[in-house]
Amino acid sequence: MANLNYRNREATLFFVPAAAAQAETKAFELQSVSPSQGSQSAIHDLGEAAISQIYEWRAFVQFATNPVVGQSVDFYLKTAGNSASSTGHTDNDDGTGVLTVGVENKLKNLHFLGSIVVDEALANIEMVASGTVLITARAFQIVAWNSTADGLSTDVDENGFWLSPVPDELQ
């Protein structure tokens, strides 16, 4: 008898600005990120329980000015053994809090997720990218790097990152 392998979507984790209309799971202050700068979310601890390791991610941004086609905003996963900044041993030394990432070298030990590549030179339109990632670490943060020549919009509802657990369900 054949088995069926389904995806069973669970509750989405929202990494958005604290002032956004969407209630955040963890704060991620992406609004107003300058060119050649980045932003790091607060750390999210998945705990010790059995959970999915498969996640679908969806990143979205808007630019304050007309961006250059072909440039990108890049997203990374920063993992840790736990959410404590002193014992979690995060993938770089920027700690576990929400902060601005000012040096591109801070991305070297992070896990690249994907990029939103600018596909039209217009400000104030939503640009989106998505993908799938395996997360086996107990705790993690989302890091974005603005590789464009343009800053992101100041609108707190137009910049964010969603992460949805999609564990396999065998029947």
JOSULWO-V549216 format. One record per helix or strand of 3 or more residues. SS is the DSSP state (@ for helix, = for strand). FROM is the first residue (numbers start at 1). TO is the last residue. Records with the same first field share a line. If there is no record, write none. Layout:
# JOSULWO-V549216
SS = FROM-TO, FROM-TO
This chain:
# JOSULWO-V549216
= = 5-16, 37-40, 54-61, 72-80, 99-101, 111-117, 127-134, 139-146, 160-170
@ = 104-107
